[in-house]
Each structure stands twice: as structure tokens, then as C-alpha cells.
Amino acid sequence: MESPVKSIVAGINHSLELEFKESISMDELRNLLSGHIHQLINNNFNKLVSILYRIDVSEVKLRQLLHDNPAEDAGKIIADLIIDRQ
């Protein structure tokens, strides 16, 4: 039986065209994904928006979370939403 984390990593790798190792922990996945999101925020925001749309991350939910948690790391908030969608 495939572990939930392995399945989530496989889905994220496919959806975001990444190559994260499927043997990582959920915390490692969140940190790696957050770093990738920061890179997209800084260098290719349109691609990030496209990815979020393609994997159906709720724009309303994202805006609300960012608004309600201004001191939180936006990359980690977005990473959590992506992980939840997988």
C-alpha cells in the first residue's frame, strides 16, 4: 500500500513538473514546496497563478488566508493549500 505522503509527492511532482523524492516527510515536502513557491513569486508569478488555477486552489480561500495571517509565510500558506488539493 502506497503511503499518503508518497502519493501526495507524486501528485505534486506531476502537477508542478517537479522531481521531489517520494521518500521525504510531510515537513520536508512543505519546506521544499514553499521554497519553490517563493521562487515563482519572485521570478515567474504568472506561472504560479497558472499552476494554482490548474490544480484548482481556491482564489477566495487563498486571499482570505493571506489576509487573516499577514505575519505567516505566504509560500507556506500556498504550499499547504497545494498539499491539501493533492
WOMOSUL-V824093 format. One line per field, one symbol per residue. phi: phi as a letter, one per 30 degrees, with the letter a starting at -180 (. if undefined). burial: # if it has 9 or more other C-alpha atoms within 8 Angstrom, else .. Layout:
BEGIN
phi->???
burial->???
END
This chain:
BEGIN
phi->.ddeddddddddeddchcbdddcdddddeedddddddeddedcaddddddddddciddddddedddddbddddeddddeddddddd
burial->....#########.#......#.#....###.###.#####..##..#..###.#.#....#..##........#########...
END
